[in-house]
Amino acid sequence: MSQECFFTGKKVSLGNQYTRRGKAKYLGGIGRKVTGKSRRQFKPNLQRVKVVVNGKVMHVLASTQAMRMGLVERPVVRKPFEVKSIKV
């Protein structure tokens, strides 16, 4: 299973990590200088959750953003409580 959201398609993206030294100008220094640059990964916040897809319950990876947007439909764990009528 790849590191990708089932609903939004979010996956790992690549970028750079910059290493800097020095003091910022607004703090009285001569500015921050870049001393190194290396590749890094930005990983989405994926959670393994049980969801209902086409009427079937399955485990998928879903991003927390998809959960907050309401794209994830969770299965009902317990049936709602029913009050039986009492015959008098």
N, CA, C and O atoms as CSV, one atom per row, in Angstrom:
chain,resi,resn,atom,element,x,y,z
A,1,MET,N,N,0.845,-1.167,0.000
A,1,MET,CA,C,0.000,0.000,0.000
A,1,MET,C,C,0.898,1.240,0.000
A,1,MET,O,O,1.746,1.379,0.882
A,2,SER,N,N,0.731,2.131,-0.959
A,2,SER,CA,C,1.568,3.313,-1.037
A,2,SER,C,C,1.106,4.360,-0.041
A,2,SER,O,O,-0.020,4.303,0.455
A,3,GLN,N,N,1.969,5.307,0.247
A,3,GLN,CA,C,1.642,6.385,1.179
A,3,GLN,C,C,0.829,7.438,0.447
A,3,GLN,O,O,1.341,8.509,0.118
A,4,GLU,N,N,-0.448,7.133,0.189
A,4,GLU,CA,C,-1.321,8.039,-0.549
A,4,GLU,C,C,-2.720,7.988,0.043
A,4,GLU,O,O,-3.218,6.920,0.398
A,5,CYS,N,N,-3.355,9.164,0.144
A,5,CYS,CA,C,-4.705,9.231,0.681
A,5,CYS,C,C,-5.684,8.620,-0.319
A,5,CYS,O,O,-5.618,8.905,-1.515
A,6,PHE,N,N,-6.587,7.782,0.175
A,6,PHE,CA,C,-7.567,7.109,-0.664
A,6,PHE,C,C,-8.567,8.098,-1.258
A,6,PHE,O,O,-9.061,7.879,-2.364
A,7,PHE,N,N,-8.872,9.182,-0.546
A,7,PHE,CA,C,-9.919,10.114,-0.956
A,7,PHE,C,C,-9.382,11.331,-1.710
A,7,PHE,O,O,-9.933,11.713,-2.743
A,8,THR,N,N,-8.308,11.942,-1.199
A,8,THR,CA,C,-7.816,13.180,-1.807
A,8,THR,C,C,-6.619,12.970,-2.730
A,8,THR,O,O,-6.309,13.838,-3.546
A,9,GLY,N,N,-5.946,11.832,-2.612
A,9,GLY,CA,C,-4.775,11.586,-3.451
A,9,GLY,C,C,-3.507,12.249,-2.946
A,9,GLY,O,O,-2.500,12.283,-3.654
A,10,LYS,N,N,-3.544,12.784,-1.715
A,10,LYS,CA,C,-2.338,13.397,-1.155
A,10,LYS,C,C,-1.265,12.331,-0.990
A,10,LYS,O,O,-1.543,11.221,-0.538
A,11,LYS,N,N,-0.037,12.678,-1.361
A,11,LYS,CA,C,1.074,11.749,-1.194
A,11,LYS,C,C,2.338,12.520,-0.866
A,11,LYS,O,O,2.313,13.744,-0.736
A,12,VAL,N,N,3.447,11.800,-0.733
A,12,VAL,CA,C,4.715,12.409,-0.368
A,12,VAL,C,C,5.149,13.368,-1.469
A,12,VAL,O,O,5.127,13.025,-2.651
A,13,SER,N,N,5.550,14.591,-1.062
A,13,SER,CA,C,6.101,15.543,-2.025
A,13,SER,C,C,7.523,15.876,-1.604
A,13,SER,O,O,7.875,15.757,-0.430
A,14,LEU,N,N,8.331,16.291,-2.558
A,14,LEU,CA,C,9.740,16.548,-2.308
A,14,LEU,C,C,10.016,18.035,-2.235
A,14,LEU,O,O,9.317,18.841,-2.849
A,15,GLY,N,N,11.040,18.391,-1.481
A,15,GLY,CA,C,11.448,19.781,-1.350
A,15,GLY,C,C,12.884,19.847,-0.876
A,15,GLY,O,O,13.609,18.854,-0.922
A,16,ASN,N,N,13.289,21.015,-0.423
A,16,ASN,CA,C,14.646,21.216,0.060
A,16,ASN,C,C,14.644,21.616,1.530
A,16,ASN,O,O,13.718,22.262,2.019
A,17,GLN,N,N,15.719,21.210,2.226
A,17,GLN,CA,C,15.950,21.639,3.591
A,17,GLN,C,C,17.184,22.527,3.574
A,17,GLN,O,O,18.263,22.088,3.175
A,18,TYR,N,N,17.031,23.759,4.000
A,18,TYR,CA,C,18.122,24.717,3.987
A,18,TYR,C,C,18.736,24.831,5.377
A,18,TYR,O,O,18.017,24.929,6.372
A,19,THR,N,N,20.071,24.819,5.444
A,19,THR,CA,C,20.793,25.051,6.683
A,19,THR,C,C,21.361,26.457,6.614
A,19,THR,O,O,22.032,26.821,5.648
A,20,ARG,N,N,21.085,27.249,7.652
A,20,ARG,CA,C,21.515,28.649,7.648
A,20,ARG,C,C,22.346,28.956,8.882
A,20,ARG,O,O,22.243,28.275,9.903
A,21,ARG,N,N,23.172,29.992,8.774
A,21,ARG,CA,C,23.920,30.471,9.929
A,21,ARG,C,C,23.877,31.984,9.914
A,21,ARG,O,O,23.564,32.598,8.893
A,22,GLY,N,N,24.192,32.578,11.043
A,22,GLY,CA,C,24.213,34.018,11.138
A,22,GLY,C,C,23.016,34.558,11.899
A,22,GLY,O,O,22.169,33.804,12.377
A,23,LYS,N,N,22.965,35.871,11.999
A,23,LYS,CA,C,21.919,36.559,12.738
A,23,LYS,C,C,21.101,37.398,11.767
A,23,LYS,O,O,21.657,38.050,10.883
A,24,ALA,N,N,19.787,37.384,11.928
A,24,ALA,CA,C,18.910,38.116,11.019
A,24,ALA,C,C,19.185,39.616,11.085
A,24,ALA,O,O,19.580,40.140,12.126
A,25,LYS,N,N,18.969,40.298,9.959
A,25,LYS,CA,C,19.231,41.742,9.890
A,25,LYS,C,C,18.379,42.526,10.882
A,25,LYS,O,O,18.863,43.468,11.509
A,26,TYR,N,N,17.112,42.139,11.026
A,26,TYR,CA,C,16.241,42.905,11.923
A,26,TYR,C,C,16.627,42.742,13.388
A,26,TYR,O,O,16.146,43.478,14.250
A,27,LEU,N,N,17.504,41.768,13.667
A,27,LEU,CA,C,18.003,41.581,15.030
A,27,LEU,C,C,19.380,42.216,15.217
A,27,LEU,O,O,19.993,42.095,16.278
A,28,GLY,N,N,19.855,42.890,14.178
A,28,GLY,CA,C,21.141,43.573,14.290
A,28,GLY,C,C,22.306,42.853,13.650
A,28,GLY,O,O,23.447,43.298,13.775
A,29,GLY,N,N,22.046,41.751,12.969
A,29,GLY,CA,C,23.131,41.010,12.320
A,29,GLY,C,C,23.320,41.450,10.883
A,29,GLY,O,O,22.746,42.447,10.443
A,30,ILE,N,N,24.137,40.691,10.152
A,30,ILE,CA,C,24.385,41.028,8.744
A,30,ILE,C,C,23.556,40.162,7.796
A,30,ILE,O,O,23.707,40.244,6.577
A,31,GLY,N,N,22.684,39.336,8.362
A,31,GLY,CA,C,21.794,38.520,7.534
A,31,GLY,C,C,22.096,37.041,7.654
A,31,GLY,O,O,23.197,36.643,8.034
A,32,ARG,N,N,21.108,36.241,7.327
A,32,ARG,CA,C,21.253,34.787,7.394
A,32,ARG,C,C,21.847,34.278,6.091
A,32,ARG,O,O,21.386,34.656,5.014
A,33,LYS,N,N,22.861,33.428,6.174
A,33,LYS,CA,C,23.534,32.878,5.005
A,33,LYS,C,C,23.218,31.394,4.881
A,33,LYS,O,O,23.195,30.679,5.882
A,34,VAL,N,N,22.974,30.928,3.661
A,34,VAL,CA,C,22.703,29.514,3.408
A,34,VAL,C,C,24.034,28.780,3.345
A,34,VAL,O,O,24.905,29.127,2.548
A,35,THR,N,N,24.187,27.759,4.192
A,35,THR,CA,C,25.436,26.997,4.211
A,35,THR,C,C,25.252,25.592,3.658
A,35,THR,O,O,26.233,24.894,3.400
A,36,GLY,N,N,24.001,25.171,3.472
A,36,GLY,CA,C,23.774,23.836,2.943
A,36,GLY,C,C,22.354,23.697,2.436
A,36,GLY,O,O,21.440,24.398,2.870
A,37,LYS,N,N,22.198,22.767,1.500
A,37,LYS,CA,C,20.884,22.520,0.930
A,37,LYS,C,C,20.801,21.030,0.628
A,37,LYS,O,O,21.636,20.489,-0.096
A,38,SER,N,N,19.785,20.365,1.189
A,38,SER,CA,C,19.627,18.936,0.945
A,38,SER,C,C,18.160,18.627,0.669
A,38,SER,O,O,17.270,19.381,1.064
A,39,ARG,N,N,17.923,17.524,-0.005
A,39,ARG,CA,C,16.568,17.127,-0.350
A,39,ARG,C,C,15.863,16.552,0.868
A,39,ARG,O,O,16.498,15.939,1.727
A,40,ARG,N,N,14.539,16.750,0.946
A,40,ARG,CA,C,13.741,16.190,2.030
A,40,ARG,C,C,12.362,15.838,1.505
A,40,ARG,O,O,11.997,16.198,0.386
A,41,GLN,N,N,11.595,15.126,2.334
A,41,GLN,CA,C,10.243,14.715,1.966
A,41,GLN,C,C,9.229,15.391,2.882
A,41,GLN,O,O,9.436,15.498,4.091
A,42,PHE,N,N,8.130,15.846,2.284
A,42,PHE,CA,C,6.995,16.351,3.044
A,42,PHE,C,C,5.946,15.246,3.021
A,42,PHE,O,O,5.380,14.941,1.971
A,43,LYS,N,N,5.687,14.647,4.183
A,43,LYS,CA,C,4.767,13.514,4.246
A,43,LYS,C,C,3.400,13.971,4.746
A,43,LYS,O,O,3.321,14.732,5.710
A,44,PRO,N,N,2.320,13.517,4.102
A,44,PRO,CA,C,0.986,13.884,4.576
A,44,PRO,C,C,0.645,13.136,5.859
A,44,PRO,O,O,1.202,12.076,6.145
A,45,ASN,N,N,-0.278,13.704,6.622
A,45,ASN,CA,C,-0.723,13.081,7.868
A,45,ASN,C,C,-1.793,12.046,7.532
A,45,ASN,O,O,-2.979,12.368,7.466
A,46,LEU,N,N,-1.367,10.803,7.321
A,46,LEU,CA,C,-2.276,9.724,6.934
A,46,LEU,C,C,-2.595,8.846,8.128
A,46,LEU,O,O,-1.724,8.536,8.941
A,47,GLN,N,N,-3.857,8.450,8.222
A,47,GLN,CA,C,-4.317,7.572,9.291
A,47,GLN,C,C,-4.960,6.342,8.657
A,47,GLN,O,O,-5.633,6.438,7.631
A,48,ARG,N,N,-4.744,5.180,9.284
A,48,ARG,CA,C,-5.375,3.945,8.802
A,48,ARG,C,C,-6.726,3.832,9.490
A,48,ARG,O,O,-6.795,3.660,10.707
A,49,VAL,N,N,-7.805,3.929,8.711
A,49,VAL,CA,C,-9.150,3.951,9.284
A,49,VAL,C,C,-10.050,2.955,8.562
A,49,VAL,O,O,-9.802,2.581,7.416
A,50,LYS,N,N,-11.104,2.535,9.266
A,50,LYS,CA,C,-12.147,1.709,8.655
A,50,LYS,C,C,-13.163,2.645,8.025
A,50,LYS,O,O,-13.643,3.573,8.676
A,51,VAL,N,N,-13.497,2.405,6.753
A,51,VAL,CA,C,-14.462,3.240,6.050
A,51,VAL,C,C,-15.438,2.359,5.280
A,51,VAL,O,O,-15.187,1.178,5.042
A,52,VAL,N,N,-16.561,2.970,4.898
A,52,VAL,CA,C,-17.537,2.281,4.066
A,52,VAL,C,C,-17.355,2.779,2.636
A,52,VAL,O,O,-17.532,3.964,2.355
A,53,VAL,N,N,-16.996,1.850,1.724
A,53,VAL,CA,C,-16.812,2.192,0.311
A,53,VAL,C,C,-17.714,1.274,-0.505
A,53,VAL,O,O,-17.531,0.056,-0.501
A,54,ASN,N,N,-18.679,1.849,-1.197
A,54,ASN,CA,C,-19.651,1.080,-2.005
A,54,ASN,C,C,-20.342,0.003,-1.179
A,54,ASN,O,O,-20.565,-1.107,-1.665
A,55,GLY,N,N,-20.681,0.324,0.065
A,55,GLY,CA,C,-21.398,-0.610,0.924
A,55,GLY,C,C,-20.529,-1.633,1.625
A,55,GLY,O,O,-21.045,-2.448,2.390
A,56,LYS,N,N,-19.219,-1.617,1.389
A,56,LYS,CA,C,-18.314,-2.573,2.020
A,56,LYS,C,C,-17.398,-1.848,2.991
A,56,LYS,O,O,-16.948,-0.732,2.731
A,57,VAL,N,N,-17.128,-2.506,4.122
A,57,VAL,CA,C,-16.229,-1.947,5.116
A,57,VAL,C,C,-14.809,-2.397,4.795
A,57,VAL,O,O,-14.553,-3.588,4.614
A,58,MET,N,N,-13.884,-1.432,4.725
A,58,MET,CA,C,-12.495,-1.765,4.430
A,58,MET,C,C,-11.560,-0.795,5.139
A,58,MET,O,O,-11.961,0.300,5.531
A,59,HIS,N,N,-10.304,-1.215,5.296
A,59,HIS,CA,C,-9.267,-0.364,5.882
A,59,HIS,C,C,-8.584,0.388,4.754
A,59,HIS,O,O,-8.183,-0.211,3.756
A,60,VAL,N,N,-8.450,1.709,4.910
A,60,VAL,CA,C,-7.731,2.522,3.928
A,60,VAL,C,C,-6.898,3.567,4.666
A,60,VAL,O,O,-7.090,3.809,5.858
A,61,LEU,N,N,-5.975,4.178,3.935
A,61,LEU,CA,C,-5.230,5.315,4.458
A,61,LEU,C,C,-5.964,6.579,4.051
A,61,LEU,O,O,-6.216,6.804,2.868
A,62,ALA,N,N,-6.308,7.404,5.031
A,62,ALA,CA,C,-7.024,8.644,4.761
A,62,ALA,C,C,-6.290,9.790,5.439
A,62,ALA,O,O,-5.823,9.654,6.570
A,63,SER,N,N,-6.190,10.910,4.752
A,63,SER,CA,C,-5.542,12.077,5.346
A,63,SER,C,C,-6.491,12.709,6.359
A,63,SER,O,O,-7.710,12.594,6.237
A,64,THR,N,N,-5.927,13.366,7.345
A,64,THR,CA,C,-6.747,14.017,8.352
A,64,THR,C,C,-7.560,15.147,7.727
A,64,THR,O,O,-8.642,15.476,8.213
A,65,GLN,N,N,-7.046,15.736,6.661
A,65,GLN,CA,C,-7.793,16.779,5.965
A,65,GLN,C,C,-9.069,16.199,5.357
A,65,GLN,O,O,-10.118,16.841,5.403
A,66,ALA,N,N,-8.994,14.989,4.786
A,66,ALA,CA,C,-10.170,14.344,4.214
A,66,ALA,C,C,-11.202,14.043,5.296
A,66,ALA,O,O,-12.405,14.163,5.064
A,67,MET,N,N,-10.728,13.652,6.480
A,67,MET,CA,C,-11.641,13.369,7.584
A,67,MET,C,C,-12.359,14.643,8.022
A,67,MET,O,O,-13.562,14.622,8.282
A,68,ARG,N,N,-11.623,15.752,8.102
A,68,ARG,CA,C,-12.227,17.012,8.531
A,68,ARG,C,C,-13.176,17.574,7.484
A,68,ARG,O,O,-14.128,18.275,7.827
A,69,MET,N,N,-12.928,17.277,6.205
A,69,MET,CA,C,-13.813,17.759,5.143
A,69,MET,C,C,-15.080,16.926,5.042
A,69,MET,O,O,-16.021,17.321,4.354
A,70,GLY,N,N,-15.125,15.768,5.722
A,70,GLY,CA,C,-16.315,14.931,5.704
A,70,GLY,C,C,-16.356,13.949,4.546
A,70,GLY,O,O,-17.426,13.440,4.211
A,71,LEU,N,N,-15.212,13.671,3.928
A,71,LEU,CA,C,-15.168,12.718,2.808
A,71,LEU,C,C,-15.177,11.275,3.287
A,71,LEU,O,O,-15.503,10.364,2.525
A,72,VAL,N,N,-14.818,11.067,4.553
A,72,VAL,CA,C,-14.699,9.715,5.098
A,72,VAL,C,C,-16.007,9.326,5.766
A,72,VAL,O,O,-16.472,10.003,6.683
A,73,GLU,N,N,-16.603,8.220,5.295
A,73,GLU,CA,C,-17.834,7.705,5.907
A,73,GLU,C,C,-17.465,6.497,6.750
A,73,GLU,O,O,-17.057,5.461,6.226
A,74,ARG,N,N,-17.613,6.642,8.063
A,74,ARG,CA,C,-17.232,5.579,8.981
A,74,ARG,C,C,-18.379,4.582,9.138
A,74,ARG,O,O,-19.544,4.967,9.042
A,75,PRO,N,N,-18.066,3.303,9.378
A,75,PRO,CA,C,-19.129,2.308,9.586
A,75,PRO,C,C,-19.774,2.469,10.957
A,75,PRO,O,O,-19.161,2.995,11.885
A,76,VAL,N,N,-21.017,2.009,11.072
A,76,VAL,CA,C,-21.729,2.046,12.350
A,76,VAL,C,C,-21.244,0.861,13.175
A,76,VAL,O,O,-21.332,-0.285,12.735
A,77,VAL,N,N,-20.735,1.134,14.364
A,77,VAL,CA,C,-20.196,0.079,15.214
A,77,VAL,C,C,-21.325,-0.637,15.945
A,77,VAL,O,O,-21.366,-1.866,15.995
A,78,ARG,N,N,-22.241,0.147,16.511
A,78,ARG,CA,C,-23.388,-0.426,17.218
A,78,ARG,C,C,-24.657,0.122,16.622
A,78,ARG,O,O,-24.705,1.265,16.167
A,79,LYS,N,N,-25.691,-0.704,16.626
A,79,LYS,CA,C,-26.981,-0.240,16.142
A,79,LYS,C,C,-27.570,0.728,17.158
A,79,LYS,O,O,-27.323,0.590,18.356
A,80,PRO,N,N,-28.335,1.693,16.704
A,80,PRO,CA,C,-28.939,2.645,17.645
A,80,PRO,C,C,-29.840,1.934,18.650
A,80,PRO,O,O,-30.444,0.905,18.345
A,81,PHE,N,N,-29.917,2.493,19.833
A,81,PHE,CA,C,-30.732,1.922,20.898
A,81,PHE,C,C,-32.210,2.079,20.566
A,81,PHE,O,O,-32.659,3.163,20.194
A,82,GLU,N,N,-32.951,1.005,20.702
A,82,GLU,CA,C,-34.375,1.030,20.410
A,82,GLU,C,C,-35.164,0.774,21.693
A,82,GLU,O,O,-34.834,-0.122,22.470
A,83,VAL,N,N,-36.195,1.561,21.901
A,83,VAL,CA,C,-37.077,1.382,23.068
A,83,VAL,C,C,-38.258,0.527,22.619
A,83,VAL,O,O,-38.995,0.907,21.710
A,84,LYS,N,N,-38.434,-0.625,23.257
A,84,LYS,CA,C,-39.555,-1.478,22.911
A,84,LYS,C,C,-40.803,-0.981,23.639
A,84,LYS,O,O,-40.751,-0.569,24.798
A,85,SER,N,N,-41.916,-1.033,22.923
A,85,SER,CA,C,-43.156,-0.565,23.538
A,85,SER,C,C,-43.658,-1.607,24.553
A,85,SER,O,O,-43.544,-2.814,24.338
A,86,ILE,N,N,-44.201,-1.115,25.638
A,86,ILE,CA,C,-44.710,-1.986,26.693
A,86,ILE,C,C,-46.214,-2.129,26.529
A,86,ILE,O,O,-46.930,-1.130,26.459
A,87,LYS,N,N,-46.695,-3.363,26.468
A,87,LYS,CA,C,-48.130,-3.598,26.336
A,87,LYS,C,C,-48.771,-3.545,27.706
A,87,LYS,O,O,-48.283,-4.140,28.667
A,88,VAL,N,N,-49.885,-2.814,27.774
A,88,VAL,CA,C,-50.569,-2.681,29.056
A,88,VAL,C,C,-51.871,-3.452,29.036
A,88,VAL,O,O,-52.597,-3.464,30.030
